Amino acid sequence: MNGHAFHPGHDEWHGQTVVVHTKGALTVAGRWDSVAGGQVRMMDVSVHDTSTAGEPREAWIGRMKTYGIPVAHRTFTVPFAEVDSVVRLRDA
């Protein structure tokens, strides 16, 4: 159901496992929590940095889809202005 928030008072992405593509080198996979103060707050996150990663981003996402997200950060924030796109992990 479009526009339906999982919890009242939260946005439609709240609680969903997503991949956030930034306008820079970072791609973040984890559970979307909220947007506040110009920051996207995510939980149980793994981060891919194309400037230092040893594997292509697409392979990294494929591994997340197959084996789950190895949690490197319990909480992680991304400036909302840096978000290029958001997609559910299962659809990535």
GIRA-V901734 format. One line per field, one symbol per residue. ss: DSSP state (h for helix, s for strand, l for the rest). phi: phi as a letter, one per 30 degrees, with the letter a starting at -180 (. if undefined). A space follows every 50 residues. Layout:
# GIRA-V901734
ss->???
phi->???
This chain:
# GIRA-V901734
ss->llllllllllllllllsssssslllsssssssssssllsssssssssssl llllllhhhhhhhhhhhlllllssssssshhhsssssshhhl
phi->.diddebeicdddeicdbccccdcdcbbclcdcabahibdcbbhcbbccd dbddbdeddddeddddcjcddcbdbacbeedddcabbdedcd
